[in-house]
Amino acid sequence: MNRKLFFSTLVALSAVACGDPIKEAQRIEELRVLGARVDIDEAPDRATPAAGESASVEWLLADPSGLPPLAIWHMSVCVAESTAFDVPVCRDEPLTSVEQSEPSSDVPTLSFTVPDAGTLGDATKLAVLAIFCDAGSIELGSDFDSTSCSGAKTTQKASFEIFLASDETSNQNPKLGDAVLEIDGEVLEAGSTSIDCSNDDTPRLPADGQEHQVALVLPPDARETKPPELDVVLAESLQISHMSTLGEFERRFSDVSHDETNLTIDVPWKAPGELDAATPASFYFVVRDDRGGVSWLTRSLCIDP
């Protein structure tokens, strides 16, 4: 594999899909990469691993089924080279790679160990490169940019950089353990990832084509206070992406500014107007701070015809 691996990126994470570029981004109509999160073995809330620490990257995928999607994938992690480009560049060969060649609904995960300080040298970041496909077979190219999936309807390539901890800098992922999602004032509780619309106890809404009010209530400790030496602004800003497999949110993004004290995000969602049968619908809220931390909340219900 080429030692200089270039890969497309947008902000902290990007994905390139085969399909209609005019589609509403908040509606999930094909296999999609929605987010990626770093978890450190000995400090699962921290987003910035240090030299010698073991960690893993977990990806959030979705497709129109409203269930955990079937996908194949290949992913790798490497030491990132400092560059003026906005795209991740590998300084060396991958630290590790993993491939899932048969369609699976398992959560895509990549485990790795950060090199020691001597090996890292002046490197401050790692780069993660991944390809996800809804079918077919992965064909590794001479570099990652030329890697593809043969026989796939949808191919998603994604990359992001992992910032390494130092004595001066560290960052936690947003804390969503106590977050609450409400639809029309009713709490939608977390449940099984495999929702069963034949079960009368499953939460449901009608396919009435009407607008419903969705609120994500973040806990007070969802975001951190920045170290004062990094910025005169103490509270983190947050960006929230909201997407659904059925119906449509009014917009894709909501923001919480550094000086905002109200951590409730209100966003209207319009239900589908016609369905032939009760159908699972999933809602995804991906929360990113402005320093590389990511967490998400997912909820599912059934939409009745």
C-alpha positions, 0 to 999 in steps of 0.5 A: 500500500502506498505510504501516502494515503489521501482520503476525502474528508469534510470537517471531522468525518466525511462520506462519499456515496454512489447515488443522487446528490440532490437527496435531502441529507437528513433522510436516510435512503441508502447505506450511510456512515453517520459518525465515528467515535473513539473509545479508550480501553482505560478511559472510555469517555476520553476522545484523545488517546495517549502514546501506548494506550489501547483504543477502538473506533466504533462506526455508526451506520444506517440504511432505510430498513430502520434496523442495523444495516447489513454491510461489508467494510475495510478500515485501517488506522495509521500515524497521520503526517503533518500536512497543509492539506485538509485531508488525512495523510498516512506517515507510515504503513497502517498500525492495523487493518480489519476487513468484514467480507461477508454482509454483517449487521455487527457494529463496525469496530477497529481496535488499535494501540497508539505507538509509544512516544519514541515511534510517534516522534512529533506526530499529534494525530492518527488517521482512520480510513474506511470503506463501507458497502451494502454488497459485493466484494472489496477490492483493495487498490494500490492506495486507499483512494483507489480501493472500491467495492465490486457489485455494490449499489452503495459505497461509502468512504469515510475518514477522520483524524484522532487527536492524541492527548498530551500534557496540555490537551485532552478531550472527552466525548460528549456525555449522552447517558442521561439525554432524553428524546421526546416526540410530541412531549412523550419520552421515546425510551431506548430499546432493542436495536431490532424493533418488532412492529408486530409487538403491540408494546412497540412505540408507534406513530401513524403515517399521517403526513403531519409535523411532530415536535421532536426534542433532544434534551441534553444533560448539563454535563454533555459538554466540557469546559475547555482549559483556559489556556486553549481559548478564552471561551470556556464552554464547548460548542456542539453541533448536532446532526439529526437524521431519520429512516422514515419521514423527514426532519426540517433540517439536518443540523442544530447548534449549541453555541458556547454561551448557550445555557439551554441544551434542548434541541427542538426540530420538527419531523414530518411523518410519512403520509402513506405506508402499506404496512407497519414499518420500523423508523429510526432516529439518529442524533450525532453530537460533535464538540469542536475538538474531535469528540463524538457521541450519538443517540439512536431511537426507534419506533414503528410507523403504522399505515 
